[in-house]
Structure formats: C-alpha cells, structure tokens
Amino acid sequence: MIIKLSEENYDIKKNILFQYGAKEDEIQSSKKLIKEYINKAKSRGFIEWNRVSDALRGAEMTLKKADKKMEVGDTESAVFLSITVLSPVVDMLQYCDDSNGFVGSVIEESFDIIDQALTSNIHQLKDSQKKGIFKKLMKEAQHKRYDSWDDLRIRLLEICIYFCSISDLRSKLEKQIHNMLENLSGESWFSEYKKEQLLLLKQQLIERFDEEEKGLKFIFEHLGLNPFREKAITHLIEKGEFSQVLSLCEEGEEIDKEYPGLVDKWKKYQLLAYEKLGDVTMQKKLLQDFVYKNEYTYYSRLKTLYKPEEWNNVLQEMIETFEKQSYPPSTYVEILKTEKMSDKLLRYCQNHKPEIEYLHPYLIKDYFEEVIKLFAEWIEIEAHESSNRKQYKKVCKKIKTFKKASGDIHAHLLIENLQQTYKRRPAFIDELEKI
C-alpha cells in the first residue's frame, strides 16, 4: 500500500523518504527538499503570494522533524535542522510576496525550536557539541543574507549567549559584537537602533556571566539609550533611590522631548517615585496630565487624592477644558458616565449623533423623549446614506437596538416611516420587513 501510494503521489514518496531516511544525510536531504519546493513554486524567479504556502512545504516538513528531535532530547539535530530551514527561507524574502506572513511564521518557528531545544537540554550537551552548535550559529549570523535583516542576525547572536560559559566562545561573540559596532556608520535612527540592540547583547553577556556590579556599571555608562535608562530606573526603584529616579526621568524627558510616547514613559516612572515619596502635589499634576492625554485609567486615582469638597471644582475645570475641544476624547465621555452627568452627555450626543447608539443606555432613564428623537434621527441619516443590501442590513441592526431601547411602538413608527420614504428600494423594504 505504501509503495503504491508513493508511486501515485511524488509528495508522499518524498515525505516518507525524508522522515525515515538515513540519519547521516538528513541535513543534506532537508536542504534538497526545502529547495525543491521553493524552486517548484517559482515563476520567472519570483514566488507569488498564492504560491508561498506551497513553497514552504519542505521547510515545514523539516521543522516538524526538528520538533520531534527536540522532544526526544536530540538537541544538536533539532538546532541544525532549524538553521537549515532559516537559510533558504530568509533568502526567500528577497523574491516572494509574503503578504500573508507565512515566511515570517516559518522563521519564527525556527527560532522557537532552537530556543526551546537549548533551554531544555543545553546542560546535557558536551563542550564539543556546544562548540559545534555555536560555530554553526555564528557562521549563519555572519552570512550576507542578514545584511538586510539585522534583527534576525541579532537574534542568532543572542542564541550564541547560551554557550558563553566557555570563555573562548564568549571572546568570539564579543569580538563579533565589537566589529559590528565599529562598522556602524552615520547617525540615522536605524544606526542608533542597531547600536542599542548590540549593546543590549553585550549587557546580557555581562549580566549572565559577571558580577552584578559590572552589569550595573555598564548600564549606567549607556544612559543615553532608552533601554539602559529604563534598566537603571528599575534598579533604583528596587533600591528605594527615588530622588535619583526623578533625576533620570527628567533627563530622559529632555533627551526625548520630540517623542511623546517616550516622554510619557518617563512621566509614569516619575509618578511612581512621587507616590513612594508621598508628594501628593506632583502626583495630582502628573495624573491630571495623563487624564488630559486621554488616559482614563488615571482618573479614579486622581479623584482619590482630593477631599470631596475640593473635587467638584477640579472636576468642573477638567470638564470645561475638554469642552473647549472640537472633538473631546473618549476620556471626557467616560468621566461624564462615571459622574452621571447625563445633561452634558446628552448635549455631547446631540453634537455627535453617532454616539447615541452606544450611549443611550446612560440617558434613556432621564431623557427618554430626547434619546428616542435623537436615535431615530441618526438611523434616518444612516438610511439616507445607504445604497446596497449590506448597508441596509446595518441600518436594520441599528433599528433592532433602537427597538430594545424605545419599545415596539416607536420602532414600528420608525419602520413605517422608512418604508414610506424608501418604497422604491425593494432590497431595503425586504430587510425592514424582517425586523
């Protein structure tokens, strides 16, 4: 039966030979299999998006085999097979349309298997095996195919850290990192990012194999880079050195003033420091800043810092600030809901009609007639702008929500009105009759 199936289907034959062939040539047979599928999927040297999955079949079969090797503790084979997949698949990125992300998924799976295999079983490897895997990883990382994919190169070098308890391997990795740092050119964002990643690799080495003091010294020598500044701040928080935390955060704000996201990160660390120092005034200021930046999660914390008799004035000031904006953020709406300011919430809906669909549950009790009128007007606007069955169905879905809020009578009146207005749209009439 197996022979017959193999004769009828070449893919089955290849799969059987691949899975159960002699172990000594499994790397070569894997390379051959991967390339066969890739070449078969090519058309004029390119792989279209709808052929990428076919092209990766050999790579996926190889990873399946690598996974089985890992499960039985054959770490060396699992890693070598995964690297065998990486080489041609990374090359593929240059001549395929990976719109579906299939190539990226195979690359991720290759790295995952390498990581899992080494994390689970590195202690069982002999030094000679460790050196063999390190050499293979380093050779792959140095290949020119990664010149356009630095993140992947750095991930390969990061895996090499597993073996750096062996001093000569550590020296080789440090030399590679040093050479890459030396070869960085220009002051572009990309060069800075690459420098940052390489220095983080170096820091991992120090953290893993040297005393804590050396690691901290390295971190504080590179405070100009965000990850190192953050590591330093985290260390100072653990030590209770909150004044120094504030100092580093202020420096970070000045350096990163053109990047709002980074500035906010330093402000959040400042907030933590002020909480630990018991500085309520600065906590209030920072929390209010975050609320104005549409971070509603900070609202309740801000409120707890005020006495009830003080809070009303603060709240009114915040509401007035938001109302000066043409399009108040979602935090404004959340505050109105929390504080049960239904009059202001109704006015907001009157100025932003689509919102009535989501906010009517907070208004219906106090402003039934106004809500029904506003909701019906919004549905009528949507109906007027609809021109196909898909859009009609969306309108009818809104009518069902309206019906739950208003009751049958108001809903039926609205439906009758729409049926009369759009009697020349049979598809719409058909959808309305289904309600």
C-alpha positions in Angstrom: 0.0 0.0 0.0 2.8 2.4 0.9 4.7 1.6 -2.3 1.6 2.1 -4.4 0.7 5.4 -2.8 4.3 6.6 -3.3 4.2 5.7 -6.9 1.0 7.6 -7.4 2.0 10.7 -5.4 5.5 12.0 -5.5 5.0 14.3 -2.5 4.1 11.3 -0.4 7.2 9.5 -1.6 9.4 12.5 -0.7 7.8 12.8 2.7 8.3 9.1 3.6 12.0 9.1 2.4 12.6 12.3 4.3 11.0 11.2 7.5 12.6 7.7 7.6 15.8 8.1 5.6 19.3 7.5 6.9 20.3 9.9 9.7 23.7 10.7 8.4 22.4 12.7 5.4 19.3 14.3 7.0 20.8 17.8 6.8 21.6 17.4 3.1 18.3 15.8 2.3 16.5 18.6 4.2 18.3 21.2 2.2 17.4 19.4 -1.0 13.7 19.0 0.0 13.3 22.7 1.0 14.9 23.9 -2.2 12.8 21.6 -4.4 9.6 23.0 -3.0 10.8 26.6 -3.3 12.0 26.2 -6.9 8.8 24.4 -7.9 6.8 27.4 -6.7 8.9 30.0 -8.5 7.7 31.6 -11.7 10.3 33.7 -13.5 12.4 33.8 -10.4 9.5 35.1 -8.2 7.0 33.4 -5.8 3.5 35.0 -5.9 1.6 35.4 -2.7 -0.7 32.4 -3.5 2.2 30.1 -4.0 4.2 30.9 -0.9 2.4 28.2 1.2 3.4 25.6 -1.4 7.0 26.9 -1.5 7.3 26.4 2.3 6.1 22.8 2.4 9.6 21.4 2.6 10.6 23.9 5.3 7.6 22.9 7.3 8.3 19.2 7.0 11.9 19.9 8.2 10.7 21.9 11.2 8.3 19.1 12.1 11.2 16.7 12.1 13.3 19.2 14.2 10.4 19.4 16.7 10.4 15.6 17.0 14.2 15.6 17.5 13.8 18.1 20.3 11.1 16.0 22.0 13.4 13.0 22.2 16.4 15.1 23.5 18.4 15.2 20.3 19.2 18.9 20.7 22.0 19.1 18.2 19.9 17.7 15.4 16.9 19.9 16.3 19.1 23.1 16.2 20.9 22.1 12.9 17.6 21.3 11.2 16.1 24.6 12.3 19.2 26.5 11.0 18.9 24.6 7.7 15.4 26.0 7.4 16.4 29.5 8.2 19.0 29.9 5.4 16.8 29.4 2.3 13.6 30.8 3.9 15.3 34.1 4.8 16.7 34.2 1.2 13.1 33.7 0.0 12.1 37.1 1.5 14.0 38.7 -1.4 12.0 37.1 -4.1 8.5 36.4 -2.8 5.3 38.3 -1.9 4.8 37.4 1.8 1.6 39.4 2.2 0.1 36.6 4.3 3.1 36.4 6.6 3.7 32.7 6.0 7.5 33.2 5.6 7.7 35.2 8.8 5.8 32.4 10.7 8.3 29.8 9.5 11.2 31.9 10.6 9.6 32.4 14.0 9.0 28.7 14.4 12.7 28.0 13.5 13.8 30.4 16.3 11.3 29.0 18.7 12.5 25.4 18.2 16.2 26.5 18.6 15.3 28.4 21.8 13.2 25.5 23.3 15.8 22.9 22.5 18.7 24.8 24.1 16.6 26.0 27.1 15.6 22.4 27.9 18.7 20.4 27.1 21.8 22.5 26.9 23.1 21.1 30.2 23.2 17.6 28.6 25.5 18.7 25.7 29.2 18.1 25.8 31.6 21.0 25.2 32.4 19.7 21.8 28.7 19.7 20.8 28.3 23.2 22.3 31.2 24.5 20.2 29.7 22.8 17.1 26.3 24.5 17.5 28.0 27.8 18.3 30.1 27.7 15.2 27.0 26.9 13.1 25.0 29.8 14.6 27.9 32.2 14.2 28.5 31.2 10.6 24.8 31.7 9.8 24.7 35.1 11.6 27.8 36.3 9.6 26.2 35.5 6.2 25.5 38.4 3.9 21.8 37.4 3.6 21.3 39.0 7.0 22.7 42.4 5.8 19.0 43.4 5.1 17.6 41.6 8.2 19.7 42.8 11.1 17.0 41.9 13.7 17.3 38.2 12.6 21.1 38.4 12.7 21.0 39.8 16.3 18.6 37.0 17.3 21.1 34.4 16.1 23.9 36.2 18.1 21.6 36.3 21.1 21.2 32.5 21.0 25.0 32.2 21.0 24.9 33.6 24.6 23.8 30.2 25.7 27.3 28.8 25.1 29.4 31.7 26.5 30.2 30.0 29.8 33.0 28.6 27.6 35.5 31.5 27.6 36.8 31.3 24.1 33.2 31.2 22.7 32.4 34.3 24.7 35.5 36.0 23.3 34.4 35.2 19.7 30.9 36.6 20.3 32.3 39.7 22.0 34.6 40.2 19.0 31.7 39.9 16.6 29.7 42.4 18.5 32.7 44.8 18.7 33.2 44.5 14.9 29.6 45.2 14.2 29.6 48.3 16.5 32.8 49.5 14.8 31.2 49.2 11.3 28.2 51.2 12.2 28.0 54.4 10.0 26.1 57.6 10.2 23.7 58.9 12.9 20.4 57.7 11.5 17.6 56.3 13.6 18.4 52.9 12.2 22.1 53.1 13.2 21.1 54.1 16.7 18.7 51.3 17.0 21.3 48.8 15.7 23.8 50.1 18.3 21.2 49.8 21.0 20.5 46.2 20.1 24.2 45.2 20.0 24.9 46.9 23.4 21.9 45.1 24.9 23.5 41.8 23.7 26.7 42.8 25.4 24.8 43.7 28.6 23.1 40.3 28.5 26.5 38.7 28.4 27.7 40.7 31.4 24.5 40.1 33.4 24.6 36.4 32.8 28.3 35.6 33.5 29.8 38.5 35.5 29.2 40.0 38.9 26.2 42.4 39.4 28.4 45.5 40.0 30.0 45.1 36.5 26.5 44.8 34.9 25.3 48.0 36.7 28.4 49.9 35.7 27.7 49.0 32.0 24.1 50.1 32.3 24.9 53.5 33.8 27.6 54.0 31.2 24.9 53.9 28.5 22.1 56.0 29.9 21.8 57.9 26.6 20.0 54.8 25.2 16.4 54.3 26.4 16.5 50.6 27.4 19.6 51.3 29.6 18.0 54.3 31.2 14.9 52.2 31.9 17.0 49.4 33.4 18.8 52.0 35.6 15.5 53.4 36.8 14.1 50.0 37.6 17.2 49.2 39.6 17.0 52.5 41.5 13.3 51.9 42.3 14.2 48.4 43.7 16.8 50.1 45.9 14.4 52.9 47.0 16.5 55.7 45.5 13.5 57.7 44.3 15.3 61.1 44.1 17.7 59.6 41.6 14.8 58.1 39.7 13.3 61.5 39.3 16.6 62.9 38.1 17.0 60.2 35.4 13.4 60.7 34.3 13.9 64.4 33.9 17.0 63.9 31.8 15.1 61.3 29.7 12.2 63.8 29.2 14.7 66.4 27.9 16.5 64.0 25.6 13.3 62.5 24.2 11.2 65.7 24.1 10.4 65.2 20.4 8.9 61.7 21.2 5.7 62.0 23.2 5.5 58.2 23.9 8.9 58.1 25.5 8.2 61.3 27.5 5.1 59.7 28.9 7.0 56.6 29.9 9.4 58.7 31.9 6.5 60.6 33.5 4.9 57.3 34.6 8.1 56.4 36.4 8.1 59.9 37.9 4.6 59.2 39.1 5.7 56.0 40.8 8.6 57.9 42.5 6.3 60.7 43.7 3.9 58.1 45.2 6.8 56.4 47.1 8.0 59.9 48.3 4.4 60.9 49.3 4.5 64.0 47.2 0.7 64.5 46.6 1.0 67.8 44.7 3.2 66.3 42.0 1.0 63.2 41.8 -2.0 65.4 41.2 -0.2 67.3 38.4 1.0 64.2 36.6 -2.3 62.3 37.0 -4.2 65.2 35.6 -1.8 65.5 32.7 -2.4 61.8 31.8 -6.2 62.3 32.0 -5.9 65.2 29.6 -3.9 62.9 27.3 -6.9 60.6 27.1 -5.7 58.0 29.7 -8.9 57.4 31.6 -7.3 54.7 33.8 -5.7 57.5 35.8 -8.9 59.3 36.6 -10.0 57.4 39.7 -6.5 57.7 41.1 -6.6 61.4 40.7 -10.0 61.6 42.3 -8.8 59.8 45.5 -6.2 62.4 46.1 -8.8 65.2 46.7 -11.2 65.7 49.5 -14.9 65.6 48.4 -15.3 69.3 49.0 -12.3 70.0 46.8 -13.1 67.6 44.0 -16.1 69.4 42.5 -14.0 72.5 41.4 -11.3 70.3 39.9 -13.9 68.2 38.0 -15.6 71.3 36.6 -12.3 72.7 35.4 -11.4 69.5 33.7 -14.9 69.3 32.0 -14.6 72.9 30.8 -11.1 72.1 29.4 -12.4 69.1 27.4 -15.5 71.0 26.2 -13.3 73.7 24.6 -12.1 70.9 22.2 -14.0 70.4 18.9 -13.8 66.6 19.4 -13.4 65.8 23.1 -11.6 62.4 23.6 -13.2 59.2 24.9 -12.0 60.1 28.5 -14.4 63.0 28.5 -17.3 60.7 27.8 -16.1 58.2 30.4 -15.9 60.9 33.0 -19.5 62.0 32.2 -20.7 58.4 32.5 -18.8 57.9 35.8 -20.0 61.2 37.3 -23.6 60.6 36.0 -23.6 64.0 34.2 -26.4 62.9 31.9 -27.3 66.5 30.8 -23.8 67.0 29.4 -23.8 63.5 27.9 -27.0 64.3 26.1 -25.5 67.5 24.7 -22.5 65.6 23.6 -24.7 63.1 21.7 -26.6 66.0 20.1 -23.3 67.3 18.8 -22.0 63.8 17.8 -25.1 61.9 16.7 -23.5 58.5 16.0 -22.6 58.2 19.7 -26.3 57.9 20.7 -26.2 54.3 19.5 -23.7 53.4 22.3 -24.5 56.0 24.9 -28.3 55.7 25.0 -28.4 53.3 28.0 -26.9 56.1 30.2 -29.5 58.6 29.1 -32.8 56.7 28.5 -34.0 56.9 32.1 -33.7 60.7 32.4 -34.2 61.8 28.8 -36.4 59.2 27.2 -38.1 61.5 24.6 -34.8 63.3 23.6 -33.0 60.0 23.2 -35.7 58.4 21.1 -35.8 61.5 18.8 -32.0 61.6 18.5 -31.6 57.9 17.9 -34.4 57.9 15.2 -32.7 60.9 13.5 -29.4 59.1 13.4 -31.0 56.0 11.9 -32.7 58.2 9.3 -29.3 59.7 8.3 -27.8 56.2 8.0 -30.8 55.1 5.9 -30.4 58.1 3.6 -26.7 57.3 3.0 -27.3 53.6 2.4 -27.5 52.2 -1.1 -27.0 48.4 -1.0 -28.3 45.4 0.9 -25.2 45.1 3.1 -25.7 48.7 4.3 -29.4 48.2 4.7 -28.7 45.3 7.0 -26.6 47.5 9.1 -29.4 50.1 9.3 -31.8 47.3 10.4 -29.4 46.2 13.0 -29.5 49.7 14.5 -33.3 49.6 14.4 -33.3 46.4 16.5 -31.1 48.2 19.1 -33.5 51.2 18.9 -36.4 48.9 19.4 -34.9 47.4 22.6 -34.4 51.0 23.9 -37.7 52.6 22.9 -40.2 49.7 22.8 -42.3 48.4 19.9 -44.5 51.4 19.2 -41.6 53.9 18.5 -39.8 51.2 16.5 -42.8 50.4 14.3 -43.4 54.1 13.7 -39.8 54.5 12.5 -40.0 51.4 10.3 -43.3 52.6 8.7 -41.7 56.0 8.1 -38.7 54.4 6.4 -40.9 52.0 4.3 -42.8 55.0 3.0 -39.7 57.1 2.4 -37.8 54.3 0.6 -40.6 52.4 -1.1 -38.6 52.5 -4.3 -35.8 50.5 -2.7 -37.1 46.9 -2.7 -34.0 45.5 -1.0 -34.3 47.9 1.9 -38.1 47.2 2.2 -37.2 43.5 2.2 -34.8 43.9 5.1 -37.2 46.2 7.0 -39.9 43.5 6.8 -37.6 41.0 8.5 -37.5 43.0 11.7 
